[in-house]
Amino acid sequence: MKTLADLLAEGVAGRRVLVRADLNVPLDGSKITDDGRVRASLPTLTKLTEAGARVVVVAHLGRPKGSPDPTFSLAPVAARLGELLGSEVALASDLTGESAKSTVDGLADGRVALLENVRFDARETSKDEAERGALADELAALVGPDGAYVSDGFGVVHRKQASVYDVAKRLPHYAGGLVLAEVEVLRKLTTDTERPYVVVLGGAKVSDKLGVIANLLTKVDRLLIGGGMAYTFLKAQGHEVGKSLLQEDQLDQVRGFLDEADKRGVELVLPVDVLTTTEFAADAEIEIVGTDAIPAERQGLDIGPKSRELFAAKLADARTVFWNGPMGVFEFEAFSGGTRAVAEALVKSDAFSVVGGGDSAAAVRQLGLPEDGFSHISTGGGASLEYLEGKDLPGVSVLED
């Protein structure tokens, strides 16, 4: 696999370099609420601009329906990226049309342009290889015969999409620093892992993590389950969960996980108490109850104080930890304590600790915890999970030639 260092050694001054970045940041209107992914893109972009490349960035934001939608414009991202780079980032108003062509043609050495949201074009995510290929051809044409492609959007490498996979087949391709760092960390979680190896999983749905749970049960020493998905596990154990989030159709699967953990000697740890309410609201009245006594009219929105102590204790002797998914509705201050407790336990730990992207990474920043308190904060939750599930990552495998 050729890397950014190889490209820089070949020389990029005056050359156009297409960079697939992951700039899919959360927005409140037009305001970026967490710029972590923008900041994560800076090292690769800075190295290219300092070497005199004309950098053309392609990225997506949100889930538009394959056509332009001003709600998902990358304009706020272009502004923030320009602030962080210290020079204006030109935003093309389209992806491969006249605006893109004129914007790229106008790039000076060492400057950056951003193409409008790649998912405004339905071909980006098409299942039809020819459709994706046509878009990839247009993207490759923007940087010309002397161009190059750098894959630096780890959050999308698990997708076989035009700007991630197909364009790499049409241009000299290189792995960016972010992709290399992420893959190195994930390999450390799957080979020669220092033990005890503890995984903490949260978030809303068990169904989102079926494959990774099945695979991790063959690798970990201890599995801690929190968040909304914990209630399906509790129900599978025979507990009533009231109006808490429950996936009835996953109960048999979860019972199988419980049996498999027992058979393999994996310690599967569930909450022992939860914060319950009668309504989903930031200011809802709270009652702490044991997980064996959740009232029929109440729902759990966070793990309780005894569970926080339990989870922290189960992390204390860990040598390797992977954490993906919040322990509760951390966006509400009243229900952020469980997620904070897990994060703080990892900050105090001497373990090699990896925060698996997505809501977990956002929670770390929202809660004001030091990012350097963790060994690694991933930019790609879905990609991290699929790697740990043992799946091929198309956007990585296409670079390996």
C-alpha positions in Angstrom: 0.0 0.0 0.0 1.5 3.3 -1.0 1.2 6.1 1.5 1.1 9.9 1.6 4.8 9.8 2.4 5.4 8.0 -0.9 3.4 10.6 -2.8 5.3 13.5 -1.1 8.6 11.8 -2.0 7.5 11.6 -5.7 6.7 15.3 -5.6 3.4 17.1 -5.6 4.3 20.8 -6.3 1.9 22.1 -8.9 0.0 18.8 -9.1 -3.7 18.4 -8.4 -4.4 15.9 -5.6 -7.9 14.6 -5.0 -8.4 13.9 -1.3 -11.4 12.0 0.0 -11.9 13.4 3.5 -14.5 12.6 6.2 -16.0 16.0 7.0 -19.4 14.7 8.1 -19.8 16.9 11.1 -22.9 17.4 13.2 -24.7 20.7 12.6 -27.2 22.8 14.5 -28.6 24.8 11.6 -25.5 26.1 9.9 -23.3 25.9 13.0 -20.9 23.0 13.5 -21.4 21.5 16.9 -18.3 19.2 16.9 -15.4 19.9 14.5 -13.4 16.9 15.4 -13.5 15.4 12.0 -12.5 18.6 10.3 -9.5 18.9 12.7 -8.6 15.3 12.0 -8.3 16.0 8.3 -5.7 18.8 8.9 -2.4 16.9 9.0 -2.8 15.3 5.6 -4.1 18.5 4.0 -1.3 20.6 5.6 1.4 18.3 4.4 0.1 18.4 0.8 -0.3 22.2 0.8 3.1 22.8 2.3 4.6 20.7 -0.5 2.8 22.9 -3.0 0.0 20.6 -4.1 -3.3 22.0 -5.4 -5.7 20.1 -3.2 -9.2 19.2 -4.2 -11.2 17.8 -1.3 -14.3 15.6 -1.8 -16.5 14.8 1.1 -20.1 14.2 2.2 -22.4 15.7 4.9 -25.5 14.0 6.2 -27.8 11.9 4.2 -29.2 13.9 1.3 -31.4 11.9 -1.2 -29.0 12.0 -4.1 -29.8 15.6 -5.2 -28.8 19.1 -4.0 -30.3 20.1 -0.6 -29.1 23.3 1.0 -29.6 21.8 4.4 -26.5 19.6 3.8 -24.3 22.1 2.0 -20.6 21.9 2.9 -20.4 25.7 3.2 -20.0 25.7 7.0 -17.3 23.1 6.7 -15.4 25.1 4.0 -15.5 28.1 6.3 -14.2 26.1 9.3 -11.6 24.3 7.3 -10.3 27.7 6.1 -10.1 29.0 9.6 -8.1 26.0 10.7 -5.8 26.0 7.7 -5.3 29.7 7.9 -6.2 30.3 4.3 -9.5 30.5 2.4 -10.9 27.3 1.1 -12.8 27.8 -2.1 -16.2 25.9 -2.2 -17.5 24.8 -5.6 -21.2 25.0 -5.8 -21.4 21.6 -7.6 -19.4 18.4 -7.6 -18.1 17.9 -11.2 -19.9 20.7 -13.1 -18.8 24.1 -14.3 -18.3 25.5 -10.8 -16.1 22.6 -9.8 -14.0 22.9 -13.0 -13.5 26.6 -12.7 -12.8 26.4 -9.0 -10.2 23.7 -9.5 -8.7 25.5 -12.5 -8.3 28.6 -10.4 -6.4 26.8 -7.6 -2.9 28.1 -6.9 -0.1 25.9 -5.6 -0.5 25.2 -1.9 -4.2 26.0 -1.8 -7.3 23.9 -1.1 -10.7 23.7 -2.8 -13.7 21.8 -1.5 -16.3 20.3 -3.9 -19.9 20.4 -2.8 -21.5 17.4 -1.0 -20.6 14.3 -3.0 -23.9 12.7 -1.9 -25.8 15.3 -3.9 -25.1 13.0 -6.8 -27.0 9.7 -6.6 -24.2 7.9 -8.4 -21.9 8.2 -5.4 -23.8 5.5 -3.5 -25.3 3.6 -6.4 -25.1 -0.2 -6.4 -24.5 0.0 -10.1 -20.8 -0.2 -10.8 -21.1 1.6 -14.1 -23.0 4.5 -12.5 -20.4 4.9 -9.8 -17.7 4.5 -12.4 -19.0 7.4 -14.5 -18.9 9.7 -11.4 -15.4 8.4 -10.6 -14.3 9.3 -14.2 -15.6 12.8 -13.7 -13.8 13.2 -10.4 -10.6 11.9 -11.8 -10.8 14.3 -14.8 -10.9 17.2 -12.4 -7.3 16.5 -11.3 -6.1 15.5 -14.8 -3.5 13.0 -16.1 -0.9 14.2 -13.6 -3.3 13.9 -10.7 -3.3 11.6 -7.6 -5.8 10.3 -5.1 -5.4 10.3 -1.4 -7.8 8.3 0.8 -8.0 10.0 4.1 -11.7 9.6 5.1 -11.6 6.6 7.4 -15.2 7.1 8.4 -16.3 6.0 4.9 -13.8 3.2 4.0 -16.4 0.5 4.7 -18.5 1.8 1.8 -18.0 0.8 -1.8 -18.8 4.3 -3.1 -17.5 6.3 -6.1 -15.3 8.7 -4.2 -14.0 6.0 -1.9 -13.5 3.0 -4.0 -14.0 3.5 -7.8 -11.9 6.7 -8.1 -8.9 4.9 -6.5 -9.0 2.5 -9.5 -8.6 5.4 -11.9 -5.8 7.4 -10.3 -2.5 6.7 -8.6 -3.7 6.1 -5.1 -2.2 6.6 -1.6 -3.4 6.1 2.0 -3.5 9.3 4.0 -2.1 9.6 7.4 -5.5 9.3 9.1 -6.5 6.1 7.4 -3.1 4.6 8.1 -3.3 5.6 11.8 -6.8 4.1 12.2 -5.9 0.8 10.5 -2.8 0.5 12.7 -4.9 1.0 15.8 -7.5 -1.5 14.8 -4.9 -4.1 13.9 -3.6 -3.7 17.4 -7.1 -4.5 18.7 -7.2 -7.7 16.7 -3.7 -9.1 16.9 -1.4 -9.7 19.9 -3.8 -7.8 22.1 -2.6 -7.2 25.6 -5.0 -8.6 28.2 -7.3 -8.2 30.0 -9.1 -7.0 26.8 -12.4 -5.3 27.7 -15.0 -3.9 25.2 -17.7 -1.5 26.2 -20.7 -1.3 23.9 -23.6 1.1 24.1 -25.9 3.0 21.9 -29.5 2.4 21.0 -29.9 -0.9 19.1 -28.5 -4.4 19.5 -29.2 -5.0 15.8 -26.6 -2.4 14.8 -23.9 -4.5 16.5 -24.9 -8.1 16.0 -21.8 -9.0 13.9 -19.3 -7.2 16.1 -20.7 -8.8 19.3 -20.5 -12.3 17.8 -16.9 -11.7 16.7 -15.8 -10.1 19.9 -17.1 -12.9 22.0 -14.3 -15.0 20.5 -11.6 -12.4 21.4 -12.4 -10.5 24.5 -12.1 -11.2 28.2 -14.9 -9.0 29.3 -17.9 -7.3 27.5 -19.7 -4.4 29.2 -23.1 -3.6 27.7 -24.9 -0.2 28.4 -27.1 2.3 26.5 -30.4 1.4 25.0 -29.2 -2.0 23.8 -28.8 -3.1 27.4 -32.5 -3.5 27.8 -32.8 -6.2 25.2 -30.1 -8.1 27.1 -31.9 -7.5 30.4 -35.2 -8.7 28.9 -33.4 -11.8 27.5 -32.3 -12.6 31.1 -35.9 -12.5 32.1 -36.2 -8.9 33.5 -39.1 -6.6 32.7 -37.9 -3.3 31.2 -41.0 -1.2 31.2 -41.1 1.3 28.3 -37.3 1.2 27.8 -36.0 0.7 24.3 -36.4 -2.9 23.4 -35.9 -5.0 20.3 -38.2 -7.9 20.7 -37.1 -9.5 17.4 -33.5 -9.7 18.7 -34.2 -11.6 22.0 -33.3 -15.0 20.6 -30.1 -13.7 19.2 -29.2 -12.0 22.5 -30.0 -15.2 24.4 -27.5 -16.9 22.1 -24.9 -14.3 23.0 -25.5 -14.8 26.7 -25.0 -18.6 26.2 -21.9 -18.1 24.1 -20.3 -15.8 26.6 -21.0 -18.3 29.4 -19.5 -21.2 27.3 -16.4 -19.2 26.4 -15.8 -17.8 29.9 -16.3 -14.2 28.7 -17.6 -12.0 31.5 -20.6 -10.2 30.1 -21.5 -7.3 32.4 -24.9 -5.6 32.3 -26.2 -2.6 34.3 -27.5 -3.3 37.8 -29.5 -0.1 38.2 -30.8 2.6 35.8 -32.1 6.2 35.8 -35.8 5.9 34.8 -38.4 8.5 33.7 -42.0 8.6 32.4 -41.1 10.9 29.5 -38.2 11.4 27.1 -37.1 14.9 28.1 -34.1 16.7 29.5 -35.9 17.9 32.6 -37.9 14.7 33.3 -38.3 13.5 36.9 -35.9 10.8 37.6 -36.2 7.6 39.7 -33.2 5.3 40.2 -34.3 1.6 40.2 -32.6 -1.8 40.1 -32.6 -3.5 36.7 -34.8 -6.2 38.2 -37.4 -3.7 39.2 -38.1 -1.3 36.3 -41.8 -0.2 36.6 -44.1 -0.8 33.7 -44.7 2.9 33.1 -41.1 4.0 33.2 -38.1 3.9 30.7 -34.4 3.8 31.4 -32.3 6.6 30.0 -29.0 6.0 31.6 -27.1 3.5 33.7 -27.4 4.2 37.5 -24.7 5.0 40.1 -24.1 1.4 41.1 -23.7 0.4 37.5 -21.2 3.3 37.0 -19.1 2.0 39.9 -19.4 -1.6 38.5 -18.3 -0.6 35.0 -15.4 1.5 36.3 -14.3 -1.4 38.5 -14.4 -3.8 35.5 -12.2 -1.4 33.5 -9.7 -0.8 36.3 -7.4 -3.7 35.5 -7.8 -3.7 31.7 -4.8 -3.5 29.4 -6.8 -3.0 26.2 -10.2 -1.3 25.9 -12.4 -0.5 22.9 -15.4 1.6 23.6 -18.3 2.3 21.2 -21.6 3.8 22.1 -22.9 6.0 25.0 -24.3 4.6 28.2 -27.4 6.8 28.1 -28.9 9.8 26.5 -25.8 11.9 27.0 -27.1 14.8 25.0 -29.3 15.5 28.1 -27.1 16.6 31.0 -29.2 14.6 33.5 -28.5 11.4 31.6 -24.9 11.9 30.8 -23.4 10.5 34.0 -23.1 7.0 32.8 -21.2 7.9 29.7 -19.0 10.3 31.7 -18.2 7.5 34.2 -17.0 5.2 31.5 -14.9 8.0 29.8 -13.4 9.0 33.1 -12.5 5.5 34.0 -10.6 5.2 30.7 -8.8 8.5 31.3 -7.6 7.2 34.6 -6.6 3.8 33.2 -3.2 2.7 31.9 -4.8 0.6 29.2 -4.4 1.1 25.5 -7.8 2.7 25.1 -9.7 3.3 21.8 -12.9 5.3 21.5 -14.7 4.0 18.5 -15.9 7.1 16.8 -19.5 8.4 16.3 -21.5 9.3 19.4 -18.7 8.1 21.7 -16.2 10.6 20.3 -18.8 13.4 20.3 -19.6 12.6 23.9 -15.9 12.9 25.0 -15.7 16.3 23.5 -19.2 17.4 24.7 -18.4 16.4 28.2 -15.1 18.4 28.1 -12.8 15.4 28.8 -9.2 15.6 27.6 -8.8 13.9 24.3 -5.2 13.0 25.1 -6.5 11.0 28.0 -7.3 8.2 25.5 -4.8 6.3 23.3 -6.9 6.9 20.2 -10.2 8.5 19.3 -11.5 7.1 16.0 -13.2 9.2 13.3 -15.1 6.2 12.0 -17.6 4.4 14.2 -19.1 2.3 11.5 -15.8 1.5 9.9 -14.3 0.5 13.2 -17.1 -1.8 14.0 -17.0 -3.5 10.6 -13.3 -4.0 10.9 -13.7 -5.6 14.4 -16.5 -7.7 12.9 -13.9 -9.1 10.5 -15.4 -7.6 7.4 -13.4 -6.3 4.4 -13.2 -2.6 4.2 -13.4 -1.8 0.4 -11.9 1.6 0.7 -8.8 0.1 2.3 -8.5 -3.1 0.2 -8.6 -1.0 -3.0 -5.4 0.8 -1.9 -3.5 -2.5 -1.4 -1.9 -3.1 -4.7 
